[in-house]
């Protein structure tokens, strides 16, 4: 079975981080509760001189890319998250979707 890898980069003013995290938390929990969610990882990089934080969200889903777009991203719980967080972005988000290559997939 094919998997979808989502690689999302967000740019948030450091002063807005607490608000951002408060809206991400419910979305994170709902995604992690989905049986098709195989990995949900968040990493950050702080640029103190610019007052900006880059947030990298990396997810793996047990869907093909087509199934992911039809099934997962259409779920209602994304709407309040997007509405609340999009105004916090200091730059446009960067969203990339990939299909995993099963032969070269390794998890411990």
N, CA, C and O atoms as a DFTB+ gen file, in Angstrom:
432 C
 N C O
     1  1       0.839      -1.188       0.000
     2  2       0.000       0.000       0.000
     3  2       0.880       1.246       0.000
     4  3       1.902       1.311       0.683
     5  1       0.475       2.178      -0.743
     6  2       1.187       3.446      -0.857
     7  2       0.866       4.346       0.333
     8  3      -0.239       4.310       0.874
     9  1       1.828       5.136       0.723
    10  2       1.635       6.113       1.799
    11  2       1.870       7.508       1.256
    12  3       2.602       7.701       0.285
    13  1       1.240       8.472       1.896
    14  2       1.449       9.875       1.559
    15  2       2.296      10.511       2.640
    16  3       2.057      10.322       3.832
    17  1       3.284      11.264       2.208
    18  2       4.135      12.026       3.113
    19  2       3.794      13.494       2.913
    20  3       3.896      14.017       1.804
    21  1       3.394      14.146       3.978
    22  2       3.089      15.574       3.950
    23  2       4.239      16.310       4.610
    24  3       4.671      15.958       5.708
    25  1       4.726      17.325       3.937
    26  2       5.814      18.168       4.439
    27  2       5.301      19.601       4.385
    28  3       5.156      20.177       3.306
    29  1       5.031      20.165       5.541
    30  2       4.427      21.493       5.642
    31  2       5.367      22.417       6.395
    32  3       5.853      22.073       7.472
    33  1       5.623      23.590       5.832
    34  2       6.456      24.591       6.487
    35  2       5.611      25.829       6.739
    36  3       4.979      26.369       5.831
    37  1       5.614      26.264       7.991
    38  2       4.861      27.451       8.399
    39  2       5.820      28.478       8.971
    40  3       6.832      28.127       9.578
    41  1       5.501      29.731       8.777
    42  2       6.314      30.838       9.286
    43  2       5.419      31.684      10.185
    44  3       4.431      32.258       9.727
    45  1       5.770      31.757      11.464
    46  2       4.939      32.427      12.461
    47  2       5.781      33.460      13.194
    48  3       6.930      33.195      13.550
    49  1       5.211      34.633      13.418
    50  2       5.898      35.607      14.271
    51  2       6.033      34.986      15.654
    52  3       5.082      34.408      16.180
    53  1       7.199      35.108      16.226
    54  2       7.441      34.495      17.537
    55  2       6.442      34.982      18.579
    56  3       6.086      34.236      19.490
    57  1       5.992      36.209      18.455
    58  2       5.022      36.758      19.412
    59  2       3.652      36.087      19.293
    60  3       2.835      36.208      20.206
    61  1       3.384      35.384      18.194
    62  2       2.096      34.713      17.986
    63  2       2.142      33.211      18.270
    64  3       1.157      32.508      18.041
    65  1       3.265      32.723      18.761
    66  2       3.414      31.274      18.938
    67  2       2.411      30.669      19.913
    68  3       1.854      29.606      19.638
    69  1       2.171      31.322      21.039
    70  2       1.233      30.748      22.013
    71  2      -0.156      30.578      21.408
    72  3      -0.814      29.560      21.623
    73  1      -0.591      31.572      20.656
    74  2      -1.901      31.488      19.996
    75  2      -1.881      30.353      18.969
    76  3      -2.821      29.562      18.890
    77  1      -0.812      30.282      18.191
    78  2      -0.704      29.222      17.187
    79  2      -0.783      27.840      17.842
    80  3      -1.567      26.994      17.412
    81  1       0.029      27.610      18.884
    82  2       0.035      26.287      19.534
    83  2      -1.342      25.937      20.088
    84  3      -1.750      24.777      20.039
    85  1      -2.056      26.919      20.609
    86  2      -3.380      26.634      21.178
    87  2      -4.361      26.140      20.115
    88  3      -5.280      25.382      20.426
    89  1      -4.174      26.559      18.875
    90  2      -5.042      26.095      17.786
    91  2      -4.523      24.811      17.140
    92  3      -5.307      24.019      16.617
    93  1      -3.228      24.606      17.174
    94  2      -2.667      23.385      16.591
    95  2      -2.963      22.165      17.457
    96  3      -3.197      21.076      16.931
    97  1      -2.956      22.332      18.762
    98  2      -3.123      21.199      19.689
    99  2      -4.356      20.343      19.382
   100  3      -4.221      19.124      19.275
   101  1      -5.557      20.929      19.234
   102  2      -6.721      20.080      18.933
   103  2      -6.609      19.374      17.580
   104  3      -7.022      18.222      17.446
   105  1      -6.056      20.056      16.583
   106  2      -5.877      19.438      15.266
   107  2      -4.891      18.276      15.359
   108  3      -5.130      17.200      14.811
   109  1      -3.793      18.503      16.051
   110  2      -2.777      17.466      16.245
   111  2      -3.405      16.216      16.876
   112  3      -3.182      15.102      16.403
   113  1      -4.175      16.401      17.925
   114  2      -4.796      15.259      18.611
   115  2      -5.762      14.512      17.702
   116  3      -5.789      13.281      17.697
   117  1      -6.559      15.258      16.930
   118  2      -7.521      14.605      16.036
   119  2      -6.807      13.839      14.931
   120  3      -7.199      12.721      14.595
   121  1      -5.769      14.429      14.370
   122  2      -5.008      13.721      13.330
   123  2      -4.370      12.455      13.895
   124  3      -4.438      11.395      13.272
   125  1      -3.759      12.559      15.057
   126  2      -3.091      11.395      15.656
   127  2      -4.075      10.290      16.020
   128  3      -3.697       9.120      16.077
   129  1      -5.329      10.648      16.265
   130  2      -6.357       9.651      16.557
   131  2      -6.837       8.908      15.309
   132  3      -7.466       7.855      15.419
   133  1      -6.547       9.439      14.142
   134  2      -6.973       8.796      12.895
   135  2      -6.148       7.518      12.688
   136  3      -4.923       7.558      12.805
   137  1      -6.793       6.399      12.386
   138  2      -6.035       5.153      12.204
   139  2      -5.049       5.211      11.037
   140  3      -4.060       4.478      11.033
   141  1      -5.299       6.062      10.058
   142  2      -4.407       6.165       8.898
   143  2      -3.186       7.038       9.160
   144  3      -2.257       7.050       8.352
   145  1      -3.170       7.768      10.272
   146  2      -2.020       8.612      10.607
   147  2      -0.933       7.725      11.201
   148  3      -1.095       7.168      12.287
   149  1       0.161       7.601      10.485
   150  2       1.259       6.739      10.914
   151  2       2.372       7.510      11.605
   152  3       3.149       6.927      12.361
   153  1       2.461       8.809      11.357
   154  2       3.484       9.633      11.995
   155  2       3.043      11.084      11.911
   156  3       2.505      11.519      10.893
   157  1       3.270      11.827      12.977
   158  2       2.988      13.266      12.998
   159  2       4.105      13.889      13.822
   160  3       4.141      13.743      15.044
   161  1       4.999      14.570      13.160
   162  2       6.191      15.130      13.806
   163  2       6.222      16.639      13.582
   164  3       5.927      17.123      12.489
   165  1       6.582      17.372      14.631
   166  2       6.687      18.831      14.546
   167  2       8.077      19.234      15.010
   168  3       8.561      18.766      16.040
   169  1       8.712      20.105      14.240
   170  2      10.029      20.639      14.593
   171  2      10.002      22.150      14.384
   172  3       9.236      22.662      13.568
   173  1      10.847      22.855      15.132
   174  2      10.871      24.318      15.030
   175  2      12.297      24.828      14.903
   176  3      13.257      24.188      15.331
   177  1      12.397      25.995      14.304
   178  2      13.653      26.729      14.219
   179  2      13.324      28.187      14.510
   180  3      12.461      28.775      13.859
   181  1      14.016      28.774      15.494
   182  2      13.736      30.149      15.913
   183  2      14.785      31.099      15.340
   184  3      15.985      30.895      15.521
   185  1      14.325      32.126      14.656
   186  2      15.208      33.191      14.175
   187  2      14.950      34.399      15.071
   188  3      14.067      35.213      14.800
   189  1      15.727      34.501      16.132
   190  2      15.496      35.555      17.124
   191  2      15.686      36.945      16.541
   192  3      14.972      37.873      16.920
   193  1      16.636      37.107      15.628
   194  2      16.876      38.436      15.056
   195  2      15.689      38.905      14.214
   196  3      15.412      40.103      14.157
   197  1      14.985      37.976      13.561
   198  2      13.817      38.334      12.749
   199  2      12.518      38.237      13.537
   200  3      11.467      38.663      13.059
   201  1      12.585      37.676      14.751
   202  2      11.365      37.502      15.545
   203  2      10.387      36.540      14.889
   204  3       9.171      36.713      14.971
   205  1      10.940      35.519      14.234
   206  2      10.107      34.582      13.485
   207  2      10.498      33.146      13.827
   208  3      11.663      32.838      14.077
   209  1       9.499      32.288      13.828
   210  2       9.721      30.867      14.050
   211  2       9.248      30.106      12.820
   212  3       8.149      30.334      12.315
   213  1      10.084      29.211      12.355
   214  2       9.705      28.315      11.265
   215  2       9.280      26.999      11.894
   216  3      10.007      26.415      12.697
   217  1       8.101      26.544      11.521
   218  2       7.554      25.297      12.046
   219  2       7.467      24.312      10.894
   220  3       6.889      24.608       9.847
   221  1       8.041      23.152      11.096
   222  2       8.015      22.092      10.095
   223  2       7.116      20.985      10.636
   224  3       7.355      20.453      11.720
   225  1       6.087      20.647       9.878
   226  2       5.183      19.559      10.237
   227  2       5.366      18.462       9.194
   228  3       5.244      18.698       7.992
   229  1       5.658      17.278       9.675
   230  2       5.944      16.136       8.813
   231  2       4.984      15.022       9.210
   232  3       4.973      14.583      10.360
   233  1       4.180      14.568       8.254
   234  2       3.175      13.548       8.542
   235  2       3.289      12.414       7.529
   236  3       3.656      12.628       6.374
   237  1       2.969      11.212       7.982
   238  2       2.863      10.068       7.080
   239  2       1.473       9.463       7.274
   240  3       1.039       9.190       8.393
   241  1       0.794       9.265       6.146
   242  2      -0.579       8.770       6.146
   243  2      -0.685       7.508       5.296
   244  3      -0.065       7.412       4.237
   245  1      -1.470       6.547       5.762
   246  2      -1.699       5.294       5.035
   247  2      -2.805       5.501       4.000
   248  3      -3.840       4.835       4.018
   249  1      -2.550       6.434       3.113
   250  2      -3.426       6.744       1.987
   251  2      -2.535       6.991       0.776
   252  3      -1.369       7.354       0.928
   253  1      -3.073       6.798      -0.415
   254  2      -2.405       7.334      -1.599
   255  2      -2.587       8.851      -1.554
   256  3      -3.409       9.351      -0.786
   257  1      -1.843       9.574      -2.357
   258  2      -1.998      11.035      -2.390
   259  2      -3.434      11.391      -2.762
   260  3      -4.028      12.284      -2.157
   261  1      -3.993      10.702      -3.747
   262  2      -5.368      10.980      -4.175
   263  2      -6.360      10.736      -3.037
   264  3      -7.243      11.558      -2.795
   265  1      -6.214       9.609      -2.342
   266  2      -7.099       9.310      -1.207
   267  2      -6.937      10.350      -0.108
   268  3      -7.920      10.779       0.494
   269  1      -5.705      10.753       0.152
   270  2      -5.437      11.754       1.182
   271  2      -6.174      13.047       0.861
   272  3      -6.818      13.632       1.731
   273  1      -6.079      13.489      -0.383
   274  2      -6.729      14.738      -0.784
   275  2      -8.249      14.626      -0.755
   276  3      -8.933      15.604      -0.453
   277  1      -8.778      13.468      -1.059
   278  2     -10.227      13.275      -1.067
   279  2     -10.795      13.003       0.321
   280  3     -11.916      13.411       0.626
   281  1     -10.030      12.320       1.156
   282  2     -10.557      11.821       2.428
   283  2     -10.100      12.621       3.636
   284  3     -10.920      13.019       4.463
   285  1      -8.810      12.859       3.747
   286  2      -8.278      13.442       4.976
   287  2      -8.436      14.960       5.039
   288  3      -9.009      15.480       5.996
   289  1      -7.944      15.663       4.046
   290  2      -7.924      17.132       4.144
   291  2      -9.306      17.758       4.064
   292  3      -9.459      18.955       4.306
   293  1     -10.307      16.970       3.729
   294  2     -11.679      17.489       3.672
   295  2     -12.404      17.364       5.013
   296  3     -13.564      17.761       5.121
   297  1     -11.747      16.827       6.020
   298  2     -12.400      16.640       7.324
   299  2     -12.682      17.989       7.981
   300  3     -11.891      18.927       7.878
   301  1     -13.809      18.062       8.647
   302  2     -14.308      19.328       9.197
   303  2     -13.374      19.949      10.227
   304  3     -13.381      21.169      10.393
   305  1     -12.582      19.158      10.915
   306  2     -11.746      19.738      11.972
   307  2     -10.599      20.598      11.450
   308  3      -9.954      21.291      12.237
   309  1     -10.327      20.574      10.154
   310  2      -9.299      21.464       9.597
   311  2      -9.791      22.908       9.478
   312  3      -8.995      23.844       9.560
   313  1     -11.088      23.088       9.285
   314  2     -11.628      24.429       9.036
   315  2     -11.359      25.419      10.167
   316  3     -10.840      26.501       9.891
   317  1     -11.684      25.109      11.431
   318  2     -11.399      26.090      12.489
   319  2      -9.904      26.342      12.678
   320  3      -9.493      27.458      12.997
   321  1      -9.095      25.305      12.480
   322  2      -7.643      25.475      12.577
   323  2      -7.149      26.446      11.508
   324  3      -6.426      27.394      11.813
   325  1      -7.539      26.209      10.256
   326  2      -7.102      27.089       9.163
   327  2      -7.586      28.521       9.363
   328  3      -6.831      29.471       9.153
   329  1      -8.823      28.671       9.762
   330  2      -9.385      30.012       9.965
   331  2      -8.622      30.773      11.049
   332  3      -8.377      31.971      10.911
   333  1      -8.251      30.089      12.110
   334  2      -7.571      30.742      13.237
   335  2      -6.087      30.970      12.982
   336  3      -5.532      31.964      13.449
   337  1      -5.435      30.072      12.252
   338  2      -3.976      30.170      12.131
   339  2      -3.490      30.898      10.885
   340  3      -2.413      31.493      10.914
   341  1      -4.232      30.870       9.817
   342  2      -3.747      31.516       8.584
   343  2      -3.405      32.997       8.780
   344  3      -2.420      33.460       8.205
   345  1      -4.165      33.749       9.557
   346  2      -3.775      35.150       9.779
   347  2      -2.464      35.301      10.563
   348  3      -1.879      36.384      10.579
   349  1      -2.005      34.239      11.204
   350  2      -0.769      34.296      11.986
   351  2       0.476      34.083      11.128
   352  3       1.589      34.340      11.588
   353  1       0.308      33.619       9.895
   354  2       1.459      33.319       9.041
   355  2       2.149      34.614       8.628
   356  3       1.506      35.532       8.120
   357  1       3.451      34.683       8.848
   358  2       4.215      35.864       8.430
   359  2       4.673      35.755       6.975
   360  3       5.064      36.751       6.368
   361  1       4.623      34.549       6.422
   362  2       4.908      34.279       5.007
   363  2       3.937      33.189       4.573
   364  3       3.390      32.484       5.421
   365  1       3.715      33.039       3.286
   366  2       2.839      31.945       2.835
   367  2       3.392      30.579       3.254
   368  3       4.602      30.353       3.241
   369  1       2.491      29.685       3.621
   370  2       2.915      28.332       3.987
   371  2       3.385      27.588       2.740
   372  3       3.001      27.913       1.617
   373  1       4.214      26.596       2.966
   374  2       4.720      25.756       1.882
   375  2       4.261      24.327       2.173
   376  3       4.660      23.732       3.174
   377  1       3.430      23.791       1.303
   378  2       2.872      22.453       1.482
   379  2       3.326      21.575       0.324
   380  3       3.127      21.910      -0.843
   381  1       3.937      20.449       0.667
   382  2       4.381      19.496      -0.347
   383  2       3.868      18.113       0.026
   384  3       3.943      17.707       1.186
   385  1       3.350      17.398      -0.954
   386  2       2.877      16.031      -0.765
   387  2       3.720      15.101      -1.621
   388  3       4.028      15.400      -2.775
   389  1       4.086      13.972      -1.038
   390  2       4.900      12.982      -1.730
   391  2       4.278      11.607      -1.548
   392  3       3.582      11.351      -0.565
   393  1       4.533      10.736      -2.494
   394  2       4.170       9.332      -2.347
   395  2       5.418       8.591      -1.886
   396  3       6.481       8.715      -2.495
   397  1       5.289       7.831      -0.824
   398  2       6.459       7.116      -0.304
   399  2       6.879       6.000      -1.260
   400  3       6.078       5.481      -2.037
   401  1       8.139       5.658      -1.178
   402  2       8.687       4.537      -1.942
   403  2       8.853       3.400      -0.936
   404  3       9.816       3.372      -0.170
   405  1       7.912       2.472      -0.950
   406  2       7.843       1.431       0.081
   407  2       9.149       0.650       0.219
   408  3       9.529       0.276       1.328
   409  1       9.819       0.407      -0.867
   410  2      11.070      -0.357      -0.835
   411  2      12.118       0.325       0.044
   412  3      12.984      -0.340       0.611
   413  1      12.037       1.647       0.154
   414  2      13.030       2.405       0.921
   415  2      12.399       3.091       2.132
   416  3      12.743       4.222       2.473
   417  1      11.488       2.396       2.761
   418  2      10.842       2.927       3.957
   419  2      11.281       2.091       5.154
   420  3      11.176       0.865       5.135
   421  1      11.768       2.756       6.184
   422  2      12.250       2.057       7.372
   423  2      11.758       2.789       8.607
   424  3      11.896       4.007       8.717
   425  1      11.191       2.048       9.522
   426  2      10.766       2.603      10.808
   427  2      11.217       1.647      11.893
   428  3      11.109       0.431      11.733
   429  1      11.717       2.175      12.985
   430  2      12.099       1.344      14.132
   431  2      10.932       1.182      15.054
   432  3      11.046       0.515      16.082
